[in-house]
Amino acid sequence: MDKRIRNGAIYGLLISLSLGLLMANYKTLTFEDGVEMKEYLPVYEYVISVLRYGAIGTLVGMFIGWRMSKAKSDGPKTYYGEVFLGVIFLTLGITTLSYLWG
């Protein structure tokens, strides 16, 4: 794997995990008879939501690293972009179906 792609993946993971810790919802607010009720999510669901941010950031970092390495070299035609987009759309489709069914 190209050094730029690997570094993009690592930095994307670290940055998105730190943002995921700040932005992931850990509680839900409900109103019952004018009273605000707080319910905290289980730790497992919170960790999964933070890891979701990490996975998305890793893919974005890999894509940026790939584009940077592609701009630096004028080598033969590669199909990294097409495969990357195929994996992204397949992942988004599976995620959408799991939310619809679950």
C-alpha positions in Angstrom: 0.0 0.0 0.0 1.3 3.4 -0.8 2.7 5.4 2.1 0.3 8.3 1.5 -2.7 6.1 1.5 -1.6 4.4 4.8 -0.9 7.7 6.4 -4.2 9.1 5.3 -6.0 6.1 6.7 -4.2 6.4 10.1 -4.7 10.2 10.4 -8.3 9.9 9.2 -9.0 7.2 11.8 -7.4 9.2 14.7 -9.2 12.5 13.7 -12.6 10.9 13.2 -12.4 8.9 16.4 -11.7 12.0 18.4 -14.5 13.8 16.6 -16.7 10.8 17.2 -16.1 10.9 20.9 -17.3 14.5 20.9 -20.2 14.2 18.5 -21.8 10.8 19.1 -25.0 10.9 21.0 -24.9 9.2 24.4 -28.3 10.1 25.7 -31.8 10.6 24.5 -34.3 13.2 25.8 -38.0 12.4 26.0 -40.8 14.5 27.3 -43.6 12.9 29.3 -46.3 15.1 30.8 -44.1 18.2 30.6 -41.2 16.4 32.3 -37.9 16.0 30.6 -36.5 12.4 30.9 -32.9 11.5 30.2 -32.0 8.0 29.1 -28.4 7.1 28.6 -27.4 4.7 25.8 -25.7 1.4 26.7 -21.9 1.5 26.4 -22.0 -1.0 23.5 -24.2 1.3 21.4 -22.1 4.3 22.2 -18.9 2.5 21.2 -20.4 1.3 17.9 -21.5 4.8 17.0 -17.9 6.1 17.7 -16.4 3.3 15.7 -18.8 4.2 12.8 -17.3 7.7 12.8 -13.8 6.1 12.8 -14.6 3.8 9.8 -16.0 6.7 7.8 -12.9 8.9 8.6 -10.6 6.1 7.6 -12.2 5.7 4.2 -12.1 9.5 3.6 -8.5 9.6 4.7 -7.6 6.7 2.3 -9.4 8.5 -0.5 -7.5 11.7 0.1 -4.2 9.9 0.3 -4.9 8.1 -2.9 -5.8 11.3 -4.7 -2.6 12.9 -3.4 -0.4 10.0 -4.5 -2.2 9.9 -7.9 -1.4 13.6 -8.4 2.3 13.0 -7.7 2.8 10.0 -10.1 2.0 9.6 -13.8 2.2 5.8 -13.8 -0.1 3.3 -15.5 -3.8 3.3 -15.2 -5.0 1.9 -11.9 -8.5 1.1 -10.8 -8.3 2.0 -7.2 -10.9 4.8 -7.5 -13.5 2.5 -9.1 -12.9 -0.2 -6.6 -13.0 2.3 -3.7 -16.3 3.8 -5.0 -17.7 0.3 -5.4 -16.9 -0.6 -1.8 -18.3 2.7 -0.6 -21.6 2.2 -2.4 -21.8 -1.4 -1.3 -21.2 -0.4 2.3 -23.8 2.3 2.1 -26.3 0.0 0.6 -25.8 -2.7 3.3 -26.0 0.0 6.0 -29.2 1.4 4.6 -30.8 -2.1 4.4 -29.8 -2.9 7.9 -31.4 0.3 9.2 -34.5 -0.4 7.2 -34.9 -4.0 8.4 -33.6 -3.5 12.0 
